[in-house]
Structures are given as structure tokens and as C-alpha cells.
């Protein structure tokens, strides 16, 4: 609010929300501007191998004693409890009081306190098993549905996106909202020109949650899901038991091909520096690459012919491509983008079979013998 007041006085555009303002500030190169923004933070975790504390709560209190700004029990920003009813009391308290805080929150994190229990519970690929978040009910706004567009993912899944009359929601301007799949459109009974209710899922991703039927025009047209891929015009298919429609033209549908290559070079896969989404698109459009394997055939001479590719950036890119050849097998397997084979599954398969050749000839029975590999994953791996 203070920053926006200053910007109003200078006739500058206001900041949309604290999250984006903080993130954008940290990326700035001018440290004087960063310092002038007066960013502040609460630190809520201490990590190391030699802490004498046995639990999270005790560590946070210790950090406060050392001078760090941490959530404090006297402010009720943190509490150690021993029953579900005490958890619910904490949630109820902040559901009423969160508007009084000098910063925005969208929920509360509930953690197992004891470090030994945390260690025993472990992690999934994306999150700890010893923590869960509770999200407060989200804000809702009403706006007009102008049109629908369709996005093609790297797996060929088609995602419908609602284009909306711009509206303010949770500090940001919302113009688009995900509709997920055909079932969601049918469930909401969406018509073009409908006035729809929009919320932010987890306070981040806008989604349509309902329709104001009182405002529906008599002659409005019900939305029918598309039958052909918006990128390559291939007929869409919906597999039995699945909610998404798919474009099965994975070898030549341009969006899928580029999406697979972008996944292949990503940080958690082959991690090739200098090859971002934009560069992949330029290489594809100039017919220098048409699949992941082609990345390893790129030459200095061909790359230097492209706009904005100077000698140093070309040399750095080729060096990074060469370095990627030493990446561990599980990350290569993950990078291939096989359906249902995420980071964790890739590690399990790589550890068990140890080579691409052995995976490629593995029978269905051999695949499902591997820890955490079910029928769906086995069928997908064999098909690939």
C-alpha cells in the first residue's frame, strides 16, 4: 500500500499484488531500487544437520532468539498443538483475524513437529508427507465469458481455456480461466456470453465455478467441445476411463513436438543451458530440429546462421549439450516424457532395469514387479 501510494504521487502504474512485486523486485539488477522497496520476510524453517532441537517449533523459537524475524507464539502466528480440535481452533481464529494482518495469507500449514517423525515419513517427488496446507475459502467475482480457446499440451491433452471480460480478483487482473476438460464444460452447462463466477484455486489459478443463469441471454449458444486439434487438425480421441480429449498425432503436431523438446531440456531432465522455450521454437521453425535426438546433431555453422545467435552463445549452447550426455539415466528417462513416468517412477525404473535396452524389451509382468509400478504405467511404458 505504501509503495502504491508513492507510485500514485509519481503518476506511475500501481503494483498488482505483493507476491509479484516481491518476486519482480528480487530479480532487479539495480540494488538501490531493490533497497528502496523495503522488502521484509518471516522465516519459518531452519535446515541443517547439527541442530540440537528435536522439532520444528523449538527451532523456530531458537531462530527468533538469534535475531531472525520468525512467527511467534505470542502473536499466534505459530502454535504447537496435540489434537485435531486445537488445529481447528487455530484455523477458526485466523479465518476471522486474517484481514487484520499486515500481509496477505491464503491458508495455514499444518506440520508434524518431531524431526525424527518427519524423517520417517519422508517426501513424495513434489512435497513432504509430514505437512499439509489448509486453504481458506477463496474470493469470487462475476464476469462475462467472451470466447473459448484450446491449448495442446506436450502429451496431446487438450485443455479448454475461457477468455473473460477482464476483472480484478485477489490483486490481479484476470482475463482467462482454465476449464480443464469437456466434462467440466458440460457440468457447468456453459453458453457463450454467460456471466460466470470465477475463483482462484489455491489463490493462484483462476477457475470458473458457476454461472449466473438470471443473466443468460435467450438466444445464447451452448458450447460444444472441439472435435479436431486446433494445431494440426487431427481428429481428437478420448480414451476410455479418461477425462481429457487427446490429439494422437504426437510425431508431427507442432505444439506437441516443441512441448516434448522443452520438457527434455528442462532443469529436472537434461538441464541444457542456453536452450529455452524461445530457442527451441526458433530451431524448430528453421527446421534444424524436429525431435529431441536432433538436438545432438546441431552444428556451430548452422546455429550461427540464426538471428541473435552470436559466437559465444552458440559455443556455450554446444558445450551445455555436450555436458548433458553425462546426465544420469533416470533423468534421461524422465526427459523422454513417457506418459505417467514422472521423476519418482523414472528413478524406480532406472534403478531396477539399469539400461534403456532392458526397459524396451521388458514384459508387462516384469514391469509391474517394480516397486510402485502399476498396470497403467506398465502399459504406457510398453506402448512408448
C-alpha positions as a Markdown table, in Angstrom:
| # | Residue | x | y | z |
|---|---|---|---|---|
| 1 | Unk | 0.0 | 0.0 | 0.0 |
| 2 | Unk | 2.9 | 2.3 | 0.8 |
| 3 | Unk | 4.6 | 1.6 | -2.5 |
| 4 | Unk | 1.4 | 2.2 | -4.4 |
| 5 | Unk | 0.8 | 5.5 | -2.7 |
| 6 | Unk | 4.3 | 6.6 | -3.7 |
| 7 | Unk | 3.7 | 5.4 | -7.3 |
| 8 | Unk | 0.3 | 7.3 | -7.4 |
| 9 | Unk | 2.1 | 10.5 | -6.5 |
| 10 | Unk | 4.7 | 10.0 | -9.2 |
| 11 | Unk | 2.0 | 9.1 | -11.8 |
| 12 | Unk | 3.3 | 5.6 | -12.2 |
| 13 | Unk | 1.4 | 2.3 | -12.7 |
| 14 | Unk | 0.4 | 0.7 | -9.4 |
| 15 | Unk | 1.7 | -2.8 | -8.4 |
| 16 | Unk | -0.9 | -5.5 | -8.8 |
| 17 | Unk | -0.1 | -7.6 | -5.7 |
| 18 | Unk | 2.6 | -8.2 | -3.0 |
| 19 | Unk | 3.7 | -11.6 | -4.3 |
| 20 | Unk | 4.5 | -10.4 | -7.9 |
| 21 | Unk | 6.0 | -7.2 | -6.5 |
| 22 | Unk | 8.4 | -9.1 | -4.2 |
| 23 | Unk | 9.4 | -11.6 | -6.9 |
| 24 | Unk | 10.0 | -8.9 | -9.5 |
| 25 | Unk | 12.0 | -6.8 | -7.1 |
| 26 | Unk | 14.3 | -9.7 | -6.3 |
| 27 | Unk | 15.1 | -10.1 | -10.0 |
| 28 | Unk | 16.1 | -6.5 | -10.5 |
| 29 | Unk | 19.8 | -5.7 | -11.2 |
| 30 | Unk | 19.8 | -2.2 | -9.6 |
| 31 | Unk | 20.4 | -2.9 | -5.9 |
| 32 | Unk | 19.4 | 0.7 | -4.9 |
| 33 | Unk | 15.9 | 0.2 | -6.3 |
| 34 | Unk | 15.7 | -3.2 | -4.5 |
| 35 | Unk | 16.7 | -1.5 | -1.2 |
| 36 | Unk | 14.2 | 1.3 | -1.7 |
| 37 | Unk | 11.3 | -1.2 | -1.9 |
| 38 | Unk | 11.8 | -2.2 | 1.8 |
| 39 | Unk | 11.1 | -5.9 | 1.4 |
| 40 | Unk | 10.6 | -7.9 | 4.6 |
| 41 | Unk | 10.1 | -11.5 | 5.4 |
| 42 | Unk | 9.1 | -14.0 | 8.0 |
| 43 | Unk | 11.4 | -17.1 | 8.1 |
| 44 | Unk | 9.6 | -20.3 | 9.0 |
| 45 | Unk | 12.1 | -23.1 | 8.8 |
| 46 | Unk | 15.7 | -23.8 | 9.7 |
| 47 | Unk | 17.6 | -26.5 | 8.0 |
| 48 | Unk | 20.9 | -28.2 | 8.8 |
| 49 | Unk | 22.4 | -31.4 | 10.1 |
| 50 | Unk | 23.6 | -30.5 | 13.6 |
| 51 | Unk | 20.6 | -28.8 | 15.3 |
| 52 | Unk | 20.2 | -29.6 | 19.0 |
| 53 | Unk | 16.5 | -29.1 | 18.7 |
| 54 | Unk | 14.2 | -32.1 | 18.2 |
| 55 | Unk | 11.3 | -30.3 | 16.5 |
| 56 | Unk | 10.3 | -27.6 | 14.1 |
| 57 | Unk | 8.5 | -25.4 | 16.7 |
| 58 | Unk | 11.6 | -25.4 | 19.0 |
| 59 | Unk | 13.9 | -24.5 | 16.1 |
| 60 | Unk | 11.7 | -21.5 | 15.1 |
| 61 | Unk | 11.8 | -20.2 | 18.7 |
| 62 | Unk | 15.6 | -20.5 | 18.7 |
| 63 | Unk | 15.9 | -18.6 | 15.4 |
| 64 | Unk | 13.9 | -15.8 | 17.0 |
| 65 | Unk | 16.3 | -15.7 | 19.9 |
| 66 | Unk | 19.2 | -15.3 | 17.4 |
| 67 | Unk | 17.5 | -12.2 | 16.0 |
| 68 | Unk | 15.7 | -13.6 | 12.9 |
| 69 | Unk | 12.1 | -12.5 | 12.2 |
| 70 | Unk | 10.1 | -15.7 | 12.7 |
| 71 | Unk | 6.4 | -16.5 | 13.5 |
| 72 | Unk | 6.0 | -16.1 | 17.3 |
| 73 | Unk | 3.5 | -18.0 | 19.6 |
| 74 | Unk | 2.5 | -14.8 | 21.5 |
| 75 | Unk | 1.3 | -13.4 | 18.2 |
| 76 | Unk | -0.5 | -16.7 | 17.5 |
| 77 | Unk | 1.4 | -16.9 | 14.2 |
| 78 | Unk | 2.6 | -20.4 | 15.2 |
| 79 | Unk | 1.3 | -22.9 | 17.7 |
| 80 | Unk | 2.3 | -26.4 | 18.9 |
| 81 | Unk | -0.8 | -28.5 | 19.5 |
| 82 | Unk | -1.7 | -32.1 | 20.3 |
| 83 | Unk | -5.2 | -32.6 | 19.0 |
| 84 | Unk | -7.4 | -32.0 | 15.9 |
| 85 | Unk | -9.7 | -29.7 | 17.8 |
| 86 | Unk | -6.8 | -27.4 | 18.6 |
| 87 | Unk | -5.8 | -27.3 | 14.9 |
| 88 | Unk | -9.4 | -26.3 | 14.1 |
| 89 | Unk | -9.4 | -23.6 | 16.8 |
| 90 | Unk | -6.2 | -22.2 | 15.2 |
| 91 | Unk | -7.8 | -22.2 | 11.7 |
| 92 | Unk | -11.1 | -20.6 | 13.0 |
| 93 | Unk | -9.1 | -17.9 | 14.8 |
| 94 | Unk | -7.2 | -16.9 | 11.6 |
| 95 | Unk | -10.2 | -17.2 | 9.4 |
| 96 | Unk | -11.7 | -14.3 | 11.3 |
| 97 | Unk | -8.5 | -12.4 | 12.0 |
| 98 | Unk | -6.5 | -12.7 | 8.7 |
| 99 | Unk | -7.9 | -9.4 | 7.4 |
| 100 | Unk | -6.1 | -7.7 | 10.3 |
| 101 | Unk | -2.7 | -9.0 | 9.3 |
| 102 | Unk | -0.2 | -6.5 | 7.7 |
| 103 | Unk | 0.4 | -9.1 | 4.9 |
| 104 | Unk | -1.9 | -11.4 | 2.9 |
| 105 | Unk | -2.3 | -15.1 | 3.6 |
| 106 | Unk | -4.3 | -17.8 | 1.7 |
| 107 | Unk | -4.1 | -20.5 | 4.3 |
| 108 | Unk | -2.3 | -22.3 | 7.1 |
| 109 | Unk | 0.3 | -25.0 | 7.1 |
| 110 | Unk | 0.0 | -28.0 | 9.5 |
| 111 | Unk | 3.2 | -29.9 | 10.2 |
| 112 | Unk | 4.3 | -32.9 | 12.2 |
| 113 | Unk | 6.7 | -31.3 | 14.7 |
| 114 | Unk | 9.1 | -34.0 | 15.6 |
| 115 | Unk | 12.1 | -34.2 | 13.2 |
| 116 | Unk | 12.6 | -38.0 | 13.6 |
| 117 | Unk | 8.9 | -38.5 | 12.6 |
| 118 | Unk | 9.4 | -36.1 | 9.7 |
| 119 | Unk | 12.4 | -38.2 | 8.5 |
| 120 | Unk | 10.4 | -41.5 | 8.9 |
| 121 | Unk | 7.5 | -40.1 | 6.9 |
| 122 | Unk | 9.8 | -38.7 | 4.1 |
| 123 | Unk | 8.8 | -37.0 | 0.8 |
| 124 | Unk | 6.9 | -37.6 | -2.4 |
| 125 | Unk | 8.5 | -36.2 | -5.6 |
| 126 | Unk | 6.7 | -32.9 | -5.0 |
| 127 | Unk | 6.0 | -32.5 | -1.3 |
| 128 | Unk | 6.7 | -33.7 | 2.2 |
| 129 | Unk | 4.4 | -36.4 | 3.7 |
| 130 | Unk | 4.6 | -34.6 | 7.1 |
| 131 | Unk | 3.0 | -31.3 | 6.1 |
| 132 | Unk | -0.3 | -30.3 | 4.6 |
| 133 | Unk | -1.9 | -26.9 | 3.8 |
| 134 | Unk | -5.4 | -25.7 | 4.7 |
| 135 | Unk | -6.7 | -23.1 | 2.2 |
| 136 | Unk | -9.3 | -20.5 | 3.2 |
| 137 | Unk | -12.4 | -20.1 | 1.1 |
| 138 | Unk | -11.4 | -18.1 | -1.9 |
| 139 | Unk | -12.8 | -14.7 | -3.2 |
| 140 | Unk | -15.3 | -14.9 | -6.0 |
| 141 | Unk | -16.1 | -12.4 | -8.8 |
| 142 | Unk | -18.6 | -12.3 | -11.7 |
| 143 | Unk | -17.6 | -11.5 | -15.3 |
| 144 | Unk | -18.7 | -12.3 | -18.9 |
| 145 | Unk | -17.4 | -15.3 | -20.8 |
| 146 | Unk | -16.4 | -13.9 | -24.2 |
| 147 | Unk | -15.0 | -17.0 | -26.0 |
| 148 | Unk | -13.2 | -20.3 | -25.6 |
| 149 | Unk | -9.7 | -21.3 | -26.9 |
| 150 | Unk | -8.0 | -24.6 | -26.7 |
| 151 | Unk | -4.4 | -25.4 | -25.6 |
| 152 | Unk | -2.5 | -28.5 | -26.7 |
| 153 | Unk | -0.1 | -30.0 | -24.1 |
| 154 | Unk | 3.1 | -32.0 | -24.8 |
| 155 | Unk | 1.2 | -35.2 | -24.2 |
| 156 | Unk | -1.5 | -34.2 | -26.7 |
| 157 | Unk | -4.1 | -33.4 | -23.9 |
| 158 | Unk | -6.5 | -30.6 | -25.0 |
| 159 | Unk | -7.3 | -28.0 | -22.3 |
| 160 | Unk | -10.1 | -25.6 | -22.9 |
| 161 | Unk | -9.5 | -22.0 | -21.7 |
| 162 | Unk | -12.2 | -19.4 | -21.1 |
| 163 | Unk | -11.5 | -15.9 | -22.3 |
| 164 | Unk | -13.1 | -13.5 | -20.0 |
| 165 | Unk | -14.0 | -9.8 | -19.7 |
| 166 | Unk | -11.1 | -8.5 | -17.6 |
| 167 | Unk | -11.9 | -8.4 | -13.9 |
| 168 | Unk | -9.9 | -7.8 | -10.7 |
| 169 | Unk | -9.5 | -10.9 | -8.4 |
| 170 | Unk | -7.2 | -11.2 | -5.4 |
| 171 | Unk | -5.0 | -8.3 | -6.6 |
| 172 | Unk | -4.5 | -9.4 | -10.2 |
| 173 | Unk | -6.3 | -8.8 | -13.4 |
| 174 | Unk | -8.0 | -12.0 | -14.6 |
| 175 | Unk | -8.7 | -12.4 | -18.4 |
| 176 | Unk | -8.5 | -16.2 | -18.7 |
| 177 | Unk | -9.6 | -19.2 | -16.7 |
| 178 | Unk | -9.0 | -22.9 | -17.1 |
| 179 | Unk | -12.0 | -25.2 | -17.8 |
| 180 | Unk | -9.9 | -28.4 | -17.5 |
| 181 | Unk | -12.0 | -30.7 | -19.9 |
| 182 | Unk | -15.2 | -31.4 | -21.7 |
| 183 | Unk | -16.9 | -32.8 | -18.6 |
| 184 | Unk | -16.4 | -29.5 | -16.8 |
| 185 | Unk | -18.0 | -27.5 | -19.6 |
| 186 | Unk | -20.9 | -29.9 | -19.7 |
| 187 | Unk | -21.3 | -29.9 | -15.9 |
| 188 | Unk | -21.4 | -26.1 | -15.8 |
| 189 | Unk | -23.7 | -26.0 | -18.9 |
| 190 | Unk | -21.7 | -23.1 | -20.3 |
| 191 | Unk | -23.1 | -20.9 | -23.1 |
| 192 | Unk | -21.2 | -18.1 | -24.9 |
| 193 | Unk | -21.9 | -14.8 | -23.4 |
| 194 | Unk | -22.7 | -16.3 | -19.9 |
| 195 | Unk | -21.9 | -14.3 | -16.8 |
| 196 | Unk | -19.8 | -16.7 | -14.8 |
| 197 | Unk | -18.4 | -16.8 | -11.2 |
| 198 | Unk | -14.6 | -17.0 | -11.1 |
| 199 | Unk | -12.5 | -18.0 | -8.1 |
| 200 | Unk | -8.7 | -18.6 | -7.8 |
| 201 | Unk | -7.8 | -22.2 | -7.0 |
| 202 | Unk | -5.3 | -22.1 | -4.2 |
| 203 | Unk | -5.4 | -18.3 | -4.6 |
| 204 | Unk | -3.4 | -18.6 | -7.8 |
| 205 | Unk | -5.1 | -20.2 | -10.8 |
| 206 | Unk | -8.4 | -18.7 | -11.8 |
| 207 | Unk | -11.3 | -21.2 | -12.5 |
| 208 | Unk | -15.0 | -20.9 | -13.3 |
| 209 | Unk | -17.1 | -22.3 | -10.5 |
| 210 | Unk | -20.7 | -21.4 | -11.7 |
| 211 | Unk | -23.0 | -19.5 | -14.0 |
| 212 | Unk | -25.4 | -16.6 | -13.2 |
| 213 | Unk | -28.4 | -18.1 | -15.0 |
| 214 | Unk | -30.5 | -15.0 | -14.4 |
| 215 | Unk | -28.3 | -13.1 | -16.8 |
| 216 | Unk | -28.2 | -15.8 | -19.6 |
| 217 | Unk | -29.4 | -14.4 | -23.0 |
| 218 | Unk | -32.4 | -16.4 | -24.5 |
| 219 | Unk | -30.6 | -16.9 | -27.8 |
| 220 | Unk | -27.2 | -17.8 | -26.3 |
| 221 | Unk | -25.4 | -20.8 | -27.8 |
| 222 | Unk | -24.3 | -23.8 | -25.7 |
| 223 | Unk | -20.6 | -24.5 | -26.0 |
| 224 | Unk | -19.7 | -27.8 | -27.8 |
| 225 | Unk | -16.2 | -29.2 | -27.3 |
| 226 | Unk | -14.0 | -29.2 | -30.5 |
| 227 | Unk | -13.6 | -32.4 | -32.5 |
| 228 | Unk | -10.2 | -31.7 | -34.2 |
| 229 | Unk | -6.8 | -30.5 | -32.9 |
| 230 | Unk | -6.5 | -26.6 | -33.2 |
| 231 | Unk | -2.8 | -27.0 | -34.1 |
| 232 | Unk | -2.7 | -29.9 | -36.7 |
| 233 | Unk | -6.4 | -30.6 | -37.4 |
| 234 | Unk | -6.1 | -34.3 | -36.4 |
| 235 | Unk | -9.3 | -35.9 | -35.1 |
| 236 | Unk | -9.4 | -35.9 | -31.2 |
| 237 | Unk | -9.8 | -39.1 | -29.3 |
| 238 | Unk | -11.0 | -39.7 | -25.7 |
| 239 | Unk | -9.6 | -42.8 | -24.2 |
| 240 | Unk | -11.9 | -45.0 | -22.1 |
| 241 | Unk | -11.9 | -44.0 | -18.4 |
| 242 | Unk | -10.1 | -40.7 | -19.1 |
| 243 | Unk | -11.4 | -37.1 | -18.8 |
| 244 | Unk | -9.2 | -35.5 | -21.5 |
| 245 | Unk | -9.5 | -35.4 | -25.3 |
| 246 | Unk | -6.2 | -36.1 | -27.0 |
| 247 | Unk | -4.5 | -35.3 | -30.3 |
| 248 | Unk | -2.8 | -38.6 | -31.1 |
| 249 | Unk | -0.5 | -37.0 | -33.8 |
| 250 | Unk | 2.4 | -36.8 | -31.4 |
| 251 | Unk | 5.1 | -37.1 | -34.1 |
| 252 | Unk | 4.1 | -34.0 | -36.2 |
| 253 | Unk | 1.7 | -31.9 | -34.2 |
| 254 | Unk | 4.0 | -28.8 | -33.8 |
| 255 | Unk | 2.9 | -27.8 | -30.3 |
| 256 | Unk | 3.4 | -31.4 | -29.0 |
| 257 | Unk | 6.7 | -31.8 | -30.7 |
| 258 | Unk | 8.0 | -28.5 | -29.3 |
| 259 | Unk | 6.5 | -29.3 | -25.8 |
| 260 | Unk | 8.3 | -32.6 | -25.7 |
| 261 | Unk | 11.6 | -30.9 | -26.6 |
| 262 | Unk | 11.0 | -28.2 | -24.0 |
| 263 | Unk | 10.4 | -30.9 | -21.3 |
| 264 | Unk | 13.5 | -32.9 | -22.5 |
| 265 | Unk | 15.9 | -29.9 | -22.0 |
| 266 | Unk | 14.3 | -28.7 | -18.7 |
| 267 | Unk | 16.2 | -28.5 | -15.4 |
| 268 | Unk | 15.0 | -31.7 | -13.9 |
| 269 | Unk | 15.6 | -33.6 | -17.1 |
| 270 | Unk | 18.7 | -33.0 | -19.4 |
| 271 | Unk | 19.2 | -29.5 | -18.0 |
| 272 | Unk | 20.6 | -27.9 | -21.2 |
| 273 | Unk | 21.6 | -24.3 | -20.5 |
| 274 | Unk | 21.0 | -21.8 | -23.4 |
| 275 | Unk | 18.1 | -23.9 | -24.8 |
| 276 | Unk | 14.9 | -22.2 | -23.6 |
| 277 | Unk | 11.4 | -22.3 | -24.9 |
| 278 | Unk | 12.0 | -19.5 | -27.4 |
| 279 | Unk | 15.2 | -21.0 | -28.8 |
| 280 | Unk | 13.5 | -24.4 | -29.2 |
| 281 | Unk | 10.8 | -22.7 | -31.2 |
| 282 | Unk | 13.3 | -20.9 | -33.4 |
| 283 | Unk | 15.2 | -24.1 | -34.1 |
| 284 | Unk | 12.0 | -26.0 | -34.9 |
| 285 | Unk | 10.7 | -23.3 | -37.2 |
| 286 | Unk | 14.0 | -23.2 | -39.0 |
| 287 | Unk | 13.8 | -27.0 | -39.4 |
| 288 | Unk | 17.1 | -27.6 | -37.5 |
| 289 | Unk | 15.4 | -29.9 | -35.1 |
| 290 | Unk | 12.2 | -31.9 | -35.2 |
| 291 | Unk | 12.7 | -34.2 | -32.2 |
| 292 | Unk | 14.8 | -34.5 | -29.0 |
| 293 | Unk | 17.5 | -36.6 | -30.8 |
| 294 | Unk | 18.1 | -33.8 | -33.3 |
| 295 | Unk | 19.4 | -31.5 | -30.5 |
| 296 | Unk | 22.6 | -33.6 | -30.6 |
| 297 | Unk | 23.1 | -33.1 | -34.3 |
| 298 | Unk | 23.2 | -29.2 | -34.1 |
| 299 | Unk | 26.4 | -27.7 | -35.6 |
| 300 | Unk | 28.2 | -24.5 | -34.9 |
| 301 | Unk | 27.9 | -23.4 | -38.6 |
| 302 | Unk | 24.1 | -23.9 | -38.7 |
| 303 | Unk | 23.5 | -22.2 | -35.4 |
| 304 | Unk | 25.5 | -19.1 | -36.4 |
| 305 | Unk | 23.2 | -18.5 | -39.3 |
| 306 | Unk | 20.3 | -17.8 | -37.0 |
| 307 | Unk | 19.3 | -14.3 | -35.8 |
| 308 | Unk | 20.6 | -13.3 | -32.3 |
| 309 | Unk | 22.9 | -16.3 | -32.1 |
| 310 | Unk | 26.4 | -14.9 | -31.5 |
| 311 | Unk | 29.6 | -17.0 | -31.4 |
| 312 | Unk | 29.8 | -17.0 | -27.6 |
| 313 | Unk | 26.1 | -18.1 | -27.0 |
| 314 | Unk | 26.5 | -20.8 | -29.7 |
| 315 | Unk | 29.7 | -22.1 | -28.1 |
| 316 | Unk | 28.0 | -22.1 | -24.6 |
| 317 | Unk | 25.0 | -23.9 | -26.0 |
| 318 | Unk | 27.1 | -26.6 | -27.7 |
| 319 | Unk | 29.1 | -27.1 | -24.5 |
| 320 | Unk | 25.9 | -27.5 | -22.5 |
| 321 | Unk | 24.6 | -30.0 | -25.0 |
| 322 | Unk | 27.8 | -32.0 | -24.7 |
| 323 | Unk | 27.7 | -31.8 | -20.9 |
| 324 | Unk | 24.1 | -33.2 | -20.9 |
| 325 | Unk | 25.5 | -36.5 | -22.3 |
| 326 | Unk | 26.7 | -37.3 | -18.8 |
| 327 | Unk | 23.3 | -36.8 | -17.1 |
| 328 | Unk | 22.1 | -39.8 | -15.1 |
| 329 | Unk | 19.9 | -42.4 | -16.8 |
| 330 | Unk | 16.8 | -41.7 | -14.6 |
| 331 | Unk | 16.8 | -38.1 | -15.7 |
| 332 | Unk | 17.1 | -39.1 | -19.4 |
| 333 | Unk | 14.2 | -41.5 | -18.9 |
| 334 | Unk | 12.1 | -38.7 | -17.2 |
| 335 | Unk | 13.1 | -36.3 | -20.1 |
| 336 | Unk | 11.6 | -38.6 | -22.7 |
| 337 | Unk | 8.1 | -37.5 | -21.4 |
| 338 | Unk | 6.6 | -41.0 | -21.3 |
| 339 | Unk | 3.0 | -40.7 | -20.0 |
| 340 | Unk | 2.7 | -41.4 | -16.3 |
| 341 | Unk | 6.5 | -41.6 | -15.9 |
| 342 | Unk | 7.4 | -38.7 | -13.6 |
| 343 | Unk | 10.6 | -38.2 | -11.6 |
| 344 | Unk | 9.9 | -40.8 | -9.0 |
| 345 | Unk | 8.7 | -43.5 | -11.5 |
| 346 | Unk | 11.8 | -42.8 | -13.7 |
| 347 | Unk | 14.1 | -43.3 | -10.7 |
| 348 | Unk | 12.4 | -46.6 | -9.8 |
| 349 | Unk | 12.6 | -47.9 | -13.4 |
| 350 | Unk | 16.2 | -46.8 | -13.9 |
| 351 | Unk | 17.3 | -48.4 | -10.7 |
| 352 | Unk | 15.6 | -51.7 | -11.5 |
| 353 | Unk | 16.4 | -52.2 | -15.2 |
| 354 | Unk | 19.7 | -50.1 | -15.4 |
| 355 | Unk | 19.5 | -49.6 | -19.2 |
| 356 | Unk | 17.2 | -48.3 | -21.9 |
| 357 | Unk | 17.6 | -51.6 | -23.8 |
| 358 | Unk | 16.3 | -53.7 | -20.8 |
| 359 | Unk | 13.3 | -51.4 | -20.3 |
| 360 | Unk | 12.5 | -51.5 | -24.0 |
| 361 | Unk | 12.2 | -55.3 | -24.0 |
| 362 | Unk | 10.6 | -55.7 | -20.5 |
| 363 | Unk | 7.4 | -57.6 | -20.4 |
| 364 | Unk | 4.3 | -56.4 | -18.7 |
| 365 | Unk | 4.8 | -58.8 | -15.8 |
| 366 | Unk | 8.4 | -57.6 | -15.4 |
| 367 | Unk | 7.4 | -54.0 | -15.3 |
| 368 | Unk | 4.7 | -54.4 | -12.7 |
| 369 | Unk | 7.1 | -56.3 | -10.4 |
| 370 | Unk | 9.0 | -53.0 | -9.9 |
| 371 | Unk | 8.1 | -51.1 | -6.7 |
| 372 | Unk | 5.3 | -48.6 | -7.3 |
| 373 | Unk | 4.8 | -49.5 | -11.0 |
| 374 | Unk | 1.1 | -50.3 | -11.7 |
| 375 | Unk | -0.7 | -51.6 | -14.7 |
| 376 | Unk | -1.4 | -48.1 | -16.2 |
| 377 | Unk | 2.3 | -47.2 | -16.1 |
| 378 | Unk | 3.4 | -50.6 | -17.5 |
| 379 | Unk | 1.1 | -50.3 | -20.5 |
| 380 | Unk | 2.3 | -46.7 | -21.1 |
| 381 | Unk | 6.0 | -47.7 | -21.0 |
| 382 | Unk | 5.4 | -50.7 | -23.3 |
| 383 | Unk | 3.5 | -48.5 | -25.8 |
| 384 | Unk | 6.2 | -45.9 | -25.8 |
